[in-house]
Amino acid sequence: MASRSHIGNFAVWIAMIDLIALVISSAVAVALRIGQEDLPEYVYGHMNGWLIFFGSIILANYFAGSYKIQYSFSRFNLVVTWLFSMIFSVLVLSVFSYAWLSKVLLGRGILLMSIVFYSVLSLVFKMAACRTLFLRGYFVCKTVIMGIGARARDMKNIIESEFILPVHKVVAFVNVTDTGGSPGTIDGVAVINGTLETFEKIIRNMQINLIITTIEDRQKDKIFYSQLRHLRFEGIELLNTFGAIEMYLGKTPMDLMDEDTMVHVAMESGLPVIRRFKRFTDVLVSVLSCPIWLPVGLIVACLIKITEPRSPILYSQLRIGQFGRVFRMYKFRTMVEGAEKNTGPTWSVEQDPRITPLGRILRKYRLDEIPQLINVLKGEMSLVGPRPERPELHAELEKKIPFFGERLNVMPGLTGWAQIRSPYGNSVEDAARKLEYDIYYIKHLSISLDLQIILRTIRIVLFGLEKRG
């Protein structure tokens, strides 16, 4: 996910909270374990261990997206991110401990106490900071929107959403004209008329952090490019409508896409660089998680057989994968046998009568998708990626939705950005909406984004939130 300078203070403060919690918890742990008198000597004598411990936690939080724009304040997300950072830091310390066999980086007792104290302090500090600082506007990002049309009004609603941290506040709309005009208001926010000669002075006087351009007339917009560049180099962040929607909504606006923009998406995608590492991660995670998903899968298989003894346990479908390769995808059967015998390939709908009672539970918690790990191990799917469509439905959607075929440039996934960000869909319109998230994922693909998707998917699995693709 993109990181911009106008949210830099927010990111720095979150990282500082982590560092303060780490320093306090580690000092308390050492003092309790070996005494205050020996604290300085122990700290200096184990500096390598402390640097690795602190660095691994900060790095883990960075990968998990803790230091970027937050789309919602969630205690669960804080807890999951904390759990990942703990596991990651312990693994890193273990690896380095084996590398330095002659010297223990940190004592196990001190490390355990530091982790426990950090866990409490970090969660408390972050929740307190979100409630007392970020949600109340102490780090408000003051914004000016260039334009006064419908797009400008929509942009105000987007960036002032209660779910976006840090808090953004639109202080003015700027109506860029050649001759000036009468001032007014839009949704209670002042409209300031600025000409080519007065525009820079108006912006400087408001002491803002961010300018978002929403002018639909591109020729009119370009008139102010020189002034905008000056302001950018003075420290004011700039975003156009396209970039703002990507940053604050986590999707690529397909109504603003053309062939040139799609080429830039391909050029900016990190897939060519991380393809092999992503494949290695898919196999490693699938194999290491066998002790979890194998027993659960066996229980699900037994339940299906008990409830419907004469029906098969697994269900397979042809799906279209990367570069148009067709493969057979496996799932636990959740519908009655022969569900599409009379209808042919069709979308499943909410409250679908073809879904069995047990199938509804499996779908809610995504347990029906466990067999797809076989497809992951075979190299037909990834853990994270766009949801693979059936060949018949894909052919239909590709005719009706521009750029829908771009999804085939990446390997389909068991979970994905569209699945966790967009609700269940069963129409062409829903598919078009999901495509905006899929294109965003392709453009911003990274190990960090994959990790964030996996962590959010854990919430769906544990609590059964209905956001399926």
VENCORDA-V223096 format. One record per residue. N is the residue number from 1. RES is the residue in three letters. OMEGA is omega in degrees with one decimal (NA if undefined). Layout:
BEGIN
N_RES_OMEGA / N_RES_OMEGA
END
This chain:
BEGIN
1_MET_-173.4 / 2_ALA_175.8 / 3_SER_-176.2 / 4_ARG_-174.0 / 5_SER_-177.2 / 6_HIS_173.1 / 7_ILE_-177.8 / 8_GLY_-179.3 / 9_ASN_178.8 / 10_PHE_-179.1 / 11_ALA_-179.6 / 12_VAL_-179.2 / 13_TRP_178.0 / 14_ILE_178.1 / 15_ALA_178.8 / 16_MET_176.6 / 17_ILE_178.0 / 18_ASP_-179.0 / 19_LEU_179.4 / 20_ILE_178.8 / 21_ALA_179.2 / 22_LEU_-178.8 / 23_VAL_-178.8 / 24_ILE_-176.6 / 25_SER_-180.0 / 26_SER_178.9 / 27_ALA_178.6 / 28_VAL_-179.4 / 29_ALA_-179.9 / 30_VAL_-178.7 / 31_ALA_-179.7 / 32_LEU_-174.7 / 33_ARG_-174.5 / 34_ILE_178.4 / 35_GLY_-177.3 / 36_GLN_-176.3 / 37_GLU_-176.8 / 38_ASP_-176.9 / 39_LEU_-179.0 / 40_PRO_-178.1 / 41_GLU_-179.0 / 42_TYR_-179.0 / 43_VAL_-179.0 / 44_TYR_-178.9 / 45_GLY_-179.4 / 46_HIS_-175.6 / 47_MET_178.0 / 48_ASN_179.8 / 49_GLY_179.9 / 50_TRP_-179.4 / 51_LEU_178.9 / 52_ILE_179.4 / 53_PHE_-179.8 / 54_PHE_-176.7 / 55_GLY_-178.7 / 56_SER_178.4 / 57_ILE_178.1 / 58_ILE_179.7 / 59_LEU_179.4 / 60_ALA_178.0 / 61_ASN_176.8 / 62_TYR_179.6 / 63_PHE_-178.3 / 64_ALA_175.4 / 65_GLY_-176.8 / 66_SER_-174.7 / 67_TYR_178.4 / 68_LYS_179.6 / 69_ILE_178.3 / 70_GLN_-178.9 / 71_TYR_175.1 / 72_SER_174.7 / 73_PHE_-173.2 / 74_SER_175.8 / 75_ARG_-179.5 / 76_PHE_179.8 / 77_ASN_177.8 / 78_LEU_-178.3 / 79_VAL_-179.6 / 80_VAL_178.4 / 81_THR_177.5 / 82_TRP_-178.5 / 83_LEU_178.3 / 84_PHE_-177.8 / 85_SER_178.0 / 86_MET_-179.4 / 87_ILE_-178.9 / 88_PHE_-177.3 / 89_SER_178.9 / 90_VAL_178.2 / 91_LEU_-179.9 / 92_VAL_179.0 / 93_LEU_178.7 / 94_SER_-180.0 / 95_VAL_-178.8 / 96_PHE_177.1 / 97_SER_176.4 / 98_TYR_179.1 / 99_ALA_178.0 / 100_TRP_-174.8 / 101_LEU_-175.1 / 102_SER_-174.5 / 103_LYS_177.2 / 104_VAL_-177.1 / 105_LEU_176.5 / 106_LEU_177.4 / 107_GLY_-176.7 / 108_ARG_179.5 / 109_GLY_179.7 / 110_ILE_179.2 / 111_LEU_-179.7 / 112_LEU_179.6 / 113_MET_178.6 / 114_SER_179.9 / 115_ILE_-179.8 / 116_VAL_-179.1 / 117_PHE_178.1 / 118_TYR_-179.1 / 119_SER_-178.6 / 120_VAL_-176.1 / 121_LEU_-177.4 / 122_SER_-179.8 / 123_LEU_-179.9 / 124_VAL_-178.8 / 125_PHE_-177.3 / 126_LYS_177.9 / 127_MET_179.2 / 128_ALA_-179.8 / 129_ALA_179.6 / 130_CYS_-176.0 / 131_ARG_-173.7 / 132_THR_-177.0 / 133_LEU_-169.7 / 134_PHE_-178.4 / 135_LEU_-178.8 / 136_ARG_168.9 / 137_GLY_178.8 / 138_TYR_178.3 / 139_PHE_-175.9 / 140_VAL_176.0 / 141_CYS_-177.9 / 142_LYS_-169.8 / 143_THR_170.5 / 144_VAL_177.3 / 145_ILE_176.7 / 146_MET_-177.5 / 147_GLY_-178.9 / 148_ILE_-178.5 / 149_GLY_-179.0 / 150_ALA_179.9 / 151_ARG_178.8 / 152_ALA_178.1 / 153_ARG_178.8 / 154_ASP_-179.1 / 155_MET_177.0 / 156_LYS_-179.8 / 157_ASN_-179.0 / 158_ILE_-172.0 / 159_ILE_177.9 / 160_GLU_177.9 / 161_SER_179.9 / 162_GLU_-176.4 / 163_PHE_-176.4 / 164_ILE_174.6 / 165_LEU_-1.6 / 166_PRO_-178.5 / 167_VAL_175.8 / 168_HIS_179.6 / 169_LYS_176.0 / 170_VAL_-178.0 / 171_VAL_179.3 / 172_ALA_165.1 / 173_PHE_177.8 / 174_VAL_176.6 / 175_ASN_-176.7 / 176_VAL_-177.8 / 177_THR_177.0 / 178_ASP_-172.7 / 179_THR_-175.0 / 180_GLY_-179.4 / 181_GLY_-177.7 / 182_SER_178.2 / 183_PRO_179.1 / 184_GLY_178.2 / 185_THR_172.8 / 186_ILE_-178.5 / 187_ASP_177.7 / 188_GLY_180.0 / 189_VAL_-175.6 / 190_ALA_172.3 / 191_VAL_-179.5 / 192_ILE_179.5 / 193_ASN_-178.9 / 194_GLY_176.1 / 195_THR_-180.0 / 196_LEU_-176.8 / 197_GLU_-173.5 / 198_THR_-170.9 / 199_PHE_-176.7 / 200_GLU_-178.9 / 201_LYS_179.0 / 202_ILE_-177.9 / 203_ILE_-179.7 / 204_ARG_-177.6 / 205_ASN_-178.0 / 206_MET_176.7 / 207_GLN_-175.7 / 208_ILE_178.6 / 209_ASN_-169.6 / 210_LEU_171.5 / 211_ILE_175.3 / 212_ILE_179.4 / 213_THR_180.0 / 214_THR_-177.8 / 215_ILE_-175.8 / 216_GLU_176.8 / 217_ASP_-172.9 / 218_ARG_178.3 / 219_GLN_177.7 / 220_LYS_179.8 / 221_ASP_-175.7 / 222_LYS_-179.8 / 223_ILE_-174.0 / 224_PHE_-177.2 / 225_TYR_-178.5 / 226_SER_178.7 / 227_GLN_179.6 / 228_LEU_177.3 / 229_ARG_177.6 / 230_HIS_-178.2 / 231_LEU_179.2 / 232_ARG_-179.8 / 233_PHE_173.6 / 234_GLU_175.3 / 235_GLY_178.0 / 236_ILE_-178.0 / 237_GLU_179.9 / 238_LEU_172.4 / 239_LEU_169.4 / 240_ASN_-177.2 / 241_THR_-179.0 / 242_PHE_-177.9 / 243_GLY_-179.7 / 244_ALA_179.2 / 245_ILE_177.4 / 246_GLU_-175.4 / 247_MET_-170.9 / 248_TYR_178.6 / 249_LEU_177.8 / 250_GLY_178.1 / 251_LYS_178.7 / 252_THR_-177.1 / 253_PRO_-175.1 / 254_MET_178.0 / 255_ASP_177.6 / 256_LEU_-176.7 / 257_MET_169.5 / 258_ASP_-176.3 / 259_GLU_179.4 / 260_ASP_-179.9 / 261_THR_179.7 / 262_MET_175.1 / 263_VAL_178.1 / 264_HIS_175.9 / 265_VAL_179.6 / 266_ALA_-178.3 / 267_MET_-177.2 / 268_GLU_-178.3 / 269_SER_179.6 / 270_GLY_-175.2 / 271_LEU_-178.7 / 272_PRO_-177.1 / 273_VAL_-171.7 / 274_ILE_-175.4 / 275_ARG_-176.6 / 276_ARG_178.8 / 277_PHE_178.1 / 278_LYS_178.6 / 279_ARG_177.6 / 280_PHE_179.7 / 281_THR_178.1 / 282_ASP_-177.7 / 283_VAL_-177.6 / 284_LEU_-178.5 / 285_VAL_-179.7 / 286_SER_-179.4 / 287_VAL_-177.8 / 288_LEU_-178.7 / 289_SER_178.9 / 290_CYS_179.1 / 291_PRO_178.5 / 292_ILE_-170.7 / 293_TRP_177.7 / 294_LEU_177.2 / 295_PRO_178.7 / 296_VAL_178.8 / 297_GLY_178.5 / 298_LEU_178.2 / 299_ILE_179.1 / 300_VAL_179.6 / 301_ALA_179.2 / 302_CYS_179.7 / 303_LEU_178.0 / 304_ILE_-178.1 / 305_LYS_179.4 / 306_ILE_-177.5 / 307_THR_178.7 / 308_GLU_-172.3 / 309_PRO_-174.6 / 310_ARG_-177.7 / 311_SER_179.9 / 312_PRO_179.9 / 313_ILE_-177.5 / 314_LEU_175.4 / 315_TYR_-179.5 / 316_SER_178.6 / 317_GLN_170.9 / 318_LEU_177.6 / 319_ARG_-179.0 / 320_ILE_-173.8 / 321_GLY_-176.0 / 322_GLN_179.1 / 323_PHE_174.6 / 324_GLY_179.0 / 325_ARG_-179.7 / 326_VAL_178.8 / 327_PHE_179.9 / 328_ARG_-178.2 / 329_MET_-176.5 / 330_TYR_176.1 / 331_LYS_167.4 / 332_PHE_-175.8 / 333_ARG_179.5 / 334_THR_179.4 / 335_MET_175.9 / 336_VAL_-178.4 / 337_GLU_-179.0 / 338_GLY_-175.2 / 339_ALA_-176.7 / 340_GLU_-176.8 / 341_LYS_-176.9 / 342_ASN_-174.7 / 343_THR_-172.7 / 344_GLY_-178.6 / 345_PRO_179.9 / 346_THR_178.9 / 347_TRP_169.9 / 348_SER_-179.3 / 349_VAL_176.4 / 350_GLU_-176.5 / 351_GLN_-179.7 / 352_ASP_-178.1 / 353_PRO_180.0 / 354_ARG_-177.6 / 355_ILE_-179.9 / 356_THR_177.0 / 357_PRO_176.4 / 358_LEU_179.7 / 359_GLY_179.0 / 360_ARG_178.5 / 361_ILE_179.9 / 362_LEU_179.8 / 363_ARG_-178.2 / 364_LYS_-178.4 / 365_TYR_177.3 / 366_ARG_179.2 / 367_LEU_178.7 / 368_ASP_-174.8 / 369_GLU_-179.7 / 370_ILE_-179.6 / 371_PRO_178.9 / 372_GLN_173.2 / 373_LEU_173.1 / 374_ILE_177.1 / 375_ASN_177.8 / 376_VAL_-179.8 / 377_LEU_179.2 / 378_LYS_179.4 / 379_GLY_179.6 / 380_GLU_179.0 / 381_MET_172.8 / 382_SER_174.6 / 383_LEU_-177.9 / 384_VAL_178.9 / 385_GLY_176.5 / 386_PRO_-179.8 / 387_ARG_-179.2 / 388_PRO_178.3 / 389_GLU_173.1 / 390_ARG_-175.6 / 391_PRO_-177.9 / 392_GLU_-179.6 / 393_LEU_178.8 / 394_HIS_179.8 / 395_ALA_178.8 / 396_GLU_-178.0 / 397_LEU_-179.5 / 398_GLU_177.6 / 399_LYS_-172.1 / 400_LYS_-174.9 / 401_ILE_178.2 / 402_PRO_176.3 / 403_PHE_-179.8 / 404_PHE_-179.8 / 405_GLY_179.0 / 406_GLU_179.1 / 407_ARG_-176.2 / 408_LEU_179.4 / 409_ASN_177.1 / 410_VAL_180.0 / 411_MET_178.4 / 412_PRO_-174.5 / 413_GLY_175.4 / 414_LEU_170.7 / 415_THR_-176.5 / 416_GLY_-179.0 / 417_TRP_-179.9 / 418_ALA_-177.7 / 419_GLN_-177.7 / 420_ILE_-176.8 / 421_ARG_-175.5 / 422_SER_-178.3 / 423_PRO_-179.4 / 424_TYR_-179.4 / 425_GLY_-179.5 / 426_ASN_179.9 / 427_SER_177.4 / 428_VAL_179.5 / 429_GLU_178.0 / 430_ASP_178.5 / 431_ALA_178.1 / 432_ALA_178.1 / 433_ARG_178.7 / 434_LYS_179.6 / 435_LEU_179.1 / 436_GLU_177.4 / 437_TYR_178.7 / 438_ASP_178.8 / 439_ILE_176.0 / 440_TYR_-179.9 / 441_TYR_179.9 / 442_ILE_-177.6 / 443_LYS_-173.7 / 444_HIS_-175.5 / 445_LEU_178.2 / 446_SER_176.4 / 447_ILE_178.7 / 448_SER_179.7 / 449_LEU_176.2 / 450_ASP_-179.8 / 451_LEU_179.2 / 452_GLN_178.7 / 453_ILE_-180.0 / 454_ILE_179.8 / 455_LEU_178.9 / 456_ARG_176.9 / 457_THR_177.3 / 458_ILE_179.2 / 459_ARG_179.4 / 460_ILE_-179.2 / 461_VAL_-176.4 / 462_LEU_-173.5 / 463_PHE_174.1 / 464_GLY_177.6 / 465_LEU_-172.4 / 466_GLU_175.2 / 467_LYS_-173.7 / 468_ARG_175.7 / 469_GLY_NA
END
